[in-house]
Amino acid sequence: MGDTKMHELSVCLALMEQVRKVAVEHDARRVDKIYLRIGPLSGIEASLLKNAFPIAATGTVAEDAILIIEKSEIVVRCTRCDAESTVTPNNLLCRQCGDFRTRLISGDAMLLERLELDIARTPTILGAELGEAVPAPT
């Protein structure tokens, strides 16, 4: 296994620890779905992460979970005109004024967006941004 694949495996193992903590905190019997958002500048290859997932999830509460990966956009804020722009990895210029002095707002991270948990026979969606569990649609 090459260095790149090892990187995604170590990321997946860290993710499984995070998922385990959330599952324990909510008394989940299992995790049904894991939703991730990965930025293009995060250094994480979604396809390699998907390949590493079954290995990292084996023997965990997320062993049979479905991993759903969404890509996030790169957003920068211009230090000259204060505008926020959605940009591409090779062109971080302000879309408003064209200045090169921008600060990265998003697009360089991997976020555990939400989990679908099986808690006491009731599938539950946990929204990371809300920090609360809500019944899953049936």
C-alpha positions in Angstrom: 0.0 0.0 0.0 1.5 3.4 -1.0 1.8 6.5 1.1 -1.3 8.1 -0.5 -3.4 5.0 0.4 -1.9 4.9 3.9 -2.9 8.6 4.4 -6.5 7.9 3.5 -6.6 4.8 5.8 -5.2 6.8 8.7 -7.8 9.5 8.0 -10.5 6.8 7.9 -9.3 5.3 11.2 -9.5 8.8 12.8 -13.0 9.2 11.3 -14.1 5.9 12.8 -13.0 7.0 16.3 -15.0 10.2 15.9 -18.0 8.2 14.7 -17.6 5.8 17.6 -17.7 8.6 20.1 -20.8 10.1 18.6 -22.5 6.6 18.5 -21.6 5.9 22.2 -22.8 9.4 23.2 -26.2 8.7 21.6 -26.4 5.0 22.7 -26.5 3.9 19.1 -26.5 0.2 18.2 -25.1 0.9 14.8 -24.3 3.7 12.3 -26.3 3.3 9.1 -24.9 6.2 7.1 -22.0 8.6 7.3 -22.1 11.9 5.4 -18.8 13.6 4.8 -18.0 16.9 3.0 -14.5 17.1 1.5 -12.9 20.2 0.1 -10.7 20.1 -3.0 -7.8 21.6 -1.0 -8.1 19.1 1.9 -5.4 16.8 0.5 -7.9 13.9 0.8 -8.8 11.8 -2.3 -12.5 10.8 -2.0 -12.0 7.6 -4.1 -9.1 6.4 -1.9 -11.1 7.3 1.2 -14.0 5.2 0.0 -11.6 2.3 -0.7 -10.1 2.5 2.8 -13.5 2.8 4.5 -14.4 -0.9 4.6 -11.0 -1.7 6.2 -11.3 1.0 8.8 -14.9 0.2 9.6 -14.4 -3.5 10.1 -15.4 -4.5 13.6 -16.8 -1.1 14.5 -20.3 0.2 15.1 -20.1 1.5 11.5 -19.1 -1.8 9.9 -22.2 -1.9 7.7 -22.6 1.9 7.2 -22.9 3.6 3.9 -20.3 6.3 3.3 -21.6 9.3 1.4 -19.1 11.9 0.3 -20.0 15.3 -1.0 -17.5 17.8 -2.4 -17.4 21.2 -0.9 -16.6 24.4 -2.8 -13.6 26.6 -2.3 -14.6 30.0 -1.0 -12.2 32.9 -0.5 -12.7 36.4 1.0 -10.9 39.3 -0.7 -8.8 41.4 1.7 -9.2 44.4 -0.7 -13.0 44.6 -1.3 -14.2 42.1 1.3 -16.3 40.1 -1.2 -16.6 36.3 -0.9 -16.1 34.3 -4.0 -16.4 30.6 -5.0 -13.2 29.8 -6.9 -11.3 26.9 -8.4 -8.2 25.3 -6.9 -5.9 26.9 -9.5 -7.5 30.4 -9.4 -8.0 31.9 -6.0 -8.6 35.4 -7.3 -11.4 37.6 -6.1 -14.3 37.2 -8.5 -15.5 40.8 -7.6 -12.4 42.9 -8.1 -9.8 40.4 -9.5 -7.3 41.0 -6.7 -5.0 38.1 -5.7 -5.0 39.0 -2.0 -7.7 36.6 -0.7 -8.1 34.5 2.4 -9.4 30.9 2.3 -12.8 30.6 4.0 -13.6 27.0 3.1 -12.6 24.1 0.8 -9.5 22.8 2.7 -11.2 20.5 5.2 -13.0 17.2 5.6 -16.1 17.6 7.7 -18.2 14.9 9.3 -21.5 16.5 8.3 -24.0 14.0 9.8 -24.7 10.5 10.8 -27.7 8.3 10.6 -27.8 6.2 13.8 -29.9 3.2 14.8 -30.9 4.0 18.4 -33.3 1.7 20.2 -34.8 0.4 17.0 -35.5 3.9 15.7 -33.3 5.1 12.8 -32.1 8.6 13.7 -30.3 11.4 11.8 -27.8 13.3 13.7 -27.0 16.8 12.3 -23.5 17.8 13.3 -24.4 21.5 12.9 -27.5 21.1 15.1 -26.1 18.7 17.7 -29.4 17.0 18.1 -31.0 13.8 17.0 -34.2 13.9 14.9 -36.2 10.9 13.6 -35.3 9.8 10.1 -37.9 10.0 7.4 -39.6 6.6 6.7 
